[in-house]
Amino acid sequence: MEKLVNNLVSVLLPVKNGDATIKKAVESILLQTYTNFELVIVDDDSADKTPTILKGIKDPRVRIIQGKGKGLAKALNLGLKHCMGSFIARMDADDYAHPGRIEAQIAYLRDHPEIGVVGGLVKYRSNQSKNTEGLKVYVDWVNKIITPSQHYISRFLDAPVPHPTVMFRKELADQFGAYMEDPGPEDFELWLRWMHAGVRFAKINEVVLDWMDYPSRLTRTHQNYSQEAFYKVKSKYLYFWLKKKFKNEMPDLWVWGTGREVNKKISGLIVLGLEFKGHVESFKPARPPKVIHHDKLTTEQNPFVVVCLGTREGKIAAHSWLLENGFKEGESFIMI
């Protein structure tokens, strides 16, 4: 890799009470094939053996920053202020980075100057026997999202790139802001905000991380990662995107889906001022004309359809029907 410029990479790793996993996570970074990096660890006021473990690390590339226990977003922003590299690689305290991860990702960013954020595939690992299906489905979905256009078009369904896999150009945080410190999913909000600003995302098509699933995982236990928190963030940036896209005249907006969960998903959009003409269903509607059968939709009517179905099968069926009937994803419909 002679053409690779030997840039400094700052690996940003926050930890709080991670004594069971932090040593292995750190070792996976110290064993990287790309050696010009610093590992910036933010100990966010751990109350277990984490501080003792960190003090035992004797490597000049490791710097330990003391956080104040104010939460993940504040710890990340504190760490960013101490990062000296031109590239930031995220890492979590309970995951394992594959040895060639940093080398492959920095090479990609050097070869693709139009890309601001690059992730990679993940291997799902869990020590649980229950409640794992949701994350398995997510991993299967997210590992298929590779290109910039796939990331962009999928962004309102879920976070299109797992946070601990990313490497990004540090300048992006200066230009478009760092992590949101208000309640909510700080990584998902960052991806949507940067994409709205025009930042392009991609993945290298290889596994870069073993993504560990534990009962104490924040996405399982913290209200910042609840469905309601995700709906709020999605609504905000979907609203911004629709207003920007249809700045001259908003088309008729239809929601594909009915019921309480669908109403929860779109309530944030309604609060922000969007008006929906009605709902679309795949079976005989109970309340026409506010609810119509999907075969009543035509591209000649110039509608825009927001697909809010809850089941994977329903989303696949709606997506296929819309494409087969001349609708274009990102132009006349979007999946959320």
C-alpha positions in Angstrom: 0.0 0.0 0.0 2.7 2.4 -1.1 0.3 5.1 -2.1 -1.2 5.3 1.4 -0.4 8.6 3.1 0.6 7.8 6.7 -2.0 10.0 8.4 -2.6 9.9 12.2 -5.8 8.2 13.1 -7.4 8.9 16.5 -9.4 6.0 17.8 -12.1 7.3 20.1 -13.2 4.8 22.8 -15.6 5.9 25.6 -16.1 3.5 28.5 -18.1 3.4 31.7 -17.9 0.4 34.0 -16.5 -1.8 31.3 -14.1 -3.9 33.3 -15.4 -7.2 31.8 -14.6 -6.3 28.2 -12.3 -3.2 28.0 -9.0 -5.1 28.0 -9.9 -7.2 24.9 -11.3 -4.1 23.1 -8.1 -2.1 23.7 -5.9 -5.1 22.7 -7.8 -5.3 19.4 -6.8 -1.7 18.6 -3.2 -2.1 19.8 -2.8 -5.1 17.4 -3.9 -3.1 14.3 -1.8 -3.5 11.2 -1.9 0.2 10.7 0.3 1.6 13.4 0.2 5.4 13.1 -2.7 5.9 15.5 -3.5 7.2 19.0 -6.1 5.6 21.2 -8.1 8.2 23.1 -10.0 6.5 25.9 -12.6 8.5 27.8 -13.3 6.9 31.2 -16.7 8.3 32.0 -16.4 8.1 35.8 -16.4 4.3 36.0 -17.1 2.8 39.5 -15.7 -0.7 38.8 -12.2 -1.9 38.0 -12.0 -0.1 34.7 -9.7 2.7 36.0 -7.3 0.1 37.4 -7.2 -1.8 34.1 -6.6 1.4 32.1 -3.7 2.4 34.4 -2.1 -0.9 33.6 -1.9 -0.2 29.9 1.7 0.7 29.0 1.6 1.9 25.4 2.6 5.4 24.4 -0.2 5.5 21.8 -2.8 5.4 24.6 -4.2 8.5 26.2 -6.8 8.3 29.0 -9.2 11.2 29.5 -11.2 11.5 32.6 -14.9 12.1 32.0 -17.5 13.3 34.5 -20.1 10.6 34.1 -22.5 12.9 32.1 -23.4 10.3 29.5 -22.1 8.9 26.2 -22.6 12.0 24.0 -20.7 14.3 26.4 -17.9 11.7 26.7 -17.6 11.4 22.9 -17.5 15.2 22.5 -14.9 15.4 25.3 -12.8 12.8 23.6 -13.1 14.5 20.2 -11.6 17.7 21.7 -8.5 15.6 22.6 -8.2 13.8 19.3 -5.2 15.0 17.3 -5.7 12.9 14.1 -7.2 13.9 10.8 -9.4 10.8 10.9 -11.5 9.6 13.8 -12.2 5.8 14.2 -14.9 5.0 16.7 -14.6 2.0 19.0 -16.8 0.7 21.8 -15.5 -0.9 25.0 -17.3 -4.2 24.5 -16.4 -4.9 20.9 -13.5 -6.4 19.0 -11.9 -4.7 16.0 -10.4 -7.0 13.3 -6.6 -6.4 12.8 -6.9 -4.8 9.4 -9.8 -2.5 10.1 -8.0 0.8 10.4 -5.7 0.1 7.5 -8.6 -0.8 5.2 -10.7 2.2 6.2 -8.1 4.9 6.0 -7.0 3.5 2.6 -10.6 3.8 1.4 -11.0 7.4 2.6 -7.7 8.3 0.9 -8.8 6.7 -2.3 -12.4 8.2 -2.1 -12.1 11.9 -1.2 -15.8 12.3 -1.9 -16.7 10.0 1.0 -16.8 11.5 4.5 -17.7 8.5 6.6 -16.8 4.9 6.0 -18.0 1.9 8.0 -17.7 -1.8 7.6 -19.5 -5.1 8.0 -20.0 -6.5 11.5 -20.2 -10.0 12.9 -22.9 -10.4 15.5 -22.0 -12.1 18.7 -24.1 -12.5 21.8 -23.9 -14.3 25.2 -27.7 -14.2 25.4 -30.2 -16.9 24.5 -33.2 -14.5 24.4 -34.2 -11.3 22.8 -31.5 -11.5 20.1 -33.7 -11.7 17.0 -34.1 -8.0 16.5 -30.4 -7.2 16.5 -29.7 -10.2 14.2 -32.3 -8.9 11.7 -30.7 -5.4 12.0 -27.2 -6.8 11.4 -28.4 -8.8 8.3 -30.0 -5.6 7.0 -27.1 -3.2 7.7 -24.5 -5.5 6.3 -26.2 -5.2 2.9 -25.9 -1.4 2.8 -22.6 -0.7 1.1 -22.8 2.2 -1.4 -23.5 5.9 -0.7 -26.8 5.8 -2.4 -27.9 2.7 -0.3 -26.9 4.6 2.9 -28.8 7.7 1.8 -32.0 6.0 0.7 -32.1 3.7 3.8 -31.4 6.4 6.4 -35.0 6.8 7.7 -35.5 3.0 8.3 -32.8 2.7 10.9 -29.1 3.7 11.5 -27.5 2.6 8.2 -24.1 2.2 9.8 -23.2 0.8 13.2 -21.5 3.4 15.3 -18.4 1.5 16.5 -17.5 0.6 12.9 -17.1 4.1 11.5 -14.1 6.2 10.5 -14.8 9.8 9.6 -12.9 12.9 8.7 -12.5 15.0 11.7 -13.2 18.2 9.8 -16.8 17.1 9.5 -17.4 17.6 13.2 -16.0 21.2 12.9 -18.1 21.9 9.8 -21.5 20.3 10.7 -21.3 19.8 14.5 -20.4 16.9 16.7 -22.6 14.7 18.8 -26.0 15.9 20.0 -26.0 16.1 23.8 -29.8 16.4 24.1 -31.7 13.1 25.0 -31.9 10.8 22.0 -29.8 8.4 19.9 -26.7 10.5 19.4 -25.2 8.4 16.6 -28.4 8.2 14.5 -29.0 11.9 14.9 -25.4 12.6 13.7 -25.7 10.4 10.6 -29.0 12.1 9.6 -27.7 15.6 10.3 -24.5 15.0 8.3 -26.4 13.3 5.4 -28.8 16.3 5.3 -25.7 18.5 5.0 -24.5 16.4 2.0 -21.9 14.1 3.7 -21.6 10.8 1.8 -21.4 7.5 3.7 -20.1 4.1 2.5 -18.8 0.8 3.8 -15.9 -1.4 2.9 -17.3 -4.8 2.0 -15.5 -6.8 4.7 -16.0 -7.5 8.4 -14.2 -5.0 10.5 -15.7 -5.6 13.9 -17.2 -8.3 16.2 -20.3 -6.5 17.5 -21.1 -7.8 21.0 -24.6 -8.0 22.4 -24.9 -7.9 26.2 -27.9 -7.4 28.5 -26.3 -4.2 29.7 -26.0 -2.8 26.2 -27.1 0.9 26.2 -29.4 0.3 23.2 -31.3 -2.2 25.3 -31.4 -0.3 28.6 -31.3 3.5 28.0 -34.4 5.6 27.1 -32.2 7.5 24.6 -32.5 4.5 22.3 -36.2 3.8 22.7 -38.5 3.6 19.7 -40.0 6.9 20.6 -36.6 8.6 20.7 -35.8 7.2 17.2 -39.2 8.4 15.9 -38.5 11.9 17.1 -35.2 12.1 15.3 -36.5 10.5 12.1 -39.4 12.9 12.1 -37.2 16.0 12.4 -34.9 15.1 9.5 -37.6 13.6 7.3 -39.5 16.9 7.7 -36.3 18.9 6.8 -35.7 16.7 3.8 -39.3 16.9 2.5 -39.4 20.6 2.9 -36.1 21.0 1.1 -37.1 18.5 -1.7 -40.5 20.0 -2.3 -39.8 23.6 -1.5 -42.0 25.0 -4.3 -45.1 22.8 -3.7 -45.6 19.8 -1.4 -47.3 16.9 -3.2 -50.2 14.9 -1.6 -48.6 12.9 1.2 -50.0 9.4 1.9 -49.0 7.1 4.7 -48.8 3.4 3.9 -50.1 1.8 7.0 -52.7 2.3 9.7 -53.0 1.7 13.4 -51.6 3.0 16.7 -47.9 2.3 15.9 -48.1 4.0 12.5 -49.8 7.0 14.1 -46.9 7.2 16.6 -44.4 7.2 13.8 -46.0 10.1 11.9 -47.2 12.1 14.9 -43.9 14.0 15.0 -44.3 15.0 11.3 -47.8 16.2 12.0 -46.6 18.3 15.0 -44.0 19.9 12.7 -46.7 20.9 10.3 -47.0 18.2 7.6 -50.5 17.3 6.4 -51.3 13.8 5.1 -54.1 13.3 2.6 -54.8 9.8 4.1 -53.6 6.3 4.6 -52.9 3.4 2.3 -53.6 -0.3 3.0 -53.0 -3.6 1.3 -56.5 -4.9 2.2 -60.0 -3.5 1.8 -60.1 -0.2 3.6 -62.5 0.2 6.5 -62.7 4.0 6.3 -62.6 5.4 2.8 -61.7 8.0 1.5 -59.3 8.6 4.3 -58.0 5.1 3.9 -57.6 3.7 0.4 -56.4 0.4 -1.2 -53.0 0.6 -2.7 -54.2 0.0 -6.2 -55.9 3.4 -6.0 -52.4 5.0 -6.0 -51.1 6.1 -9.4 -48.0 8.0 -10.4 -50.2 10.3 -12.5 -51.7 11.7 -9.2 -48.1 12.7 -8.2 -48.4 11.5 -4.7 -45.6 11.0 -2.2 -45.9 7.8 -0.1 -44.3 7.5 3.4 -44.2 3.7 4.1 -44.6 3.1 7.8 -45.4 -0.6 8.0 -44.1 -2.4 11.1 -43.4 -5.9 9.7 -40.5 -6.8 7.6 -42.8 -8.8 5.2 -45.1 -5.8 4.9 -42.3 -3.5 4.1 -40.9 -5.8 1.4 -44.3 -6.2 -0.2 -45.0 -2.5 -0.2 -41.6 -1.7 -1.5 -41.9 -4.2 -4.4 -45.4 -3.0 -5.3 -44.4 0.6 -5.5 -41.3 -0.1 -7.7 -43.4 -2.4 -10.0 -46.0 0.4 -10.4 -43.6 3.1 -11.4 -42.8 4.8 -8.1 -39.2 5.7 -7.4 -37.7 5.4 -4.0 -36.4 8.8 -2.8 -38.5 10.5 -5.4 -42.1 9.4 -4.9 -41.8 7.3 -1.8 -39.6 6.7 1.2 -39.4 3.9 3.7 -39.3 4.7 7.4 
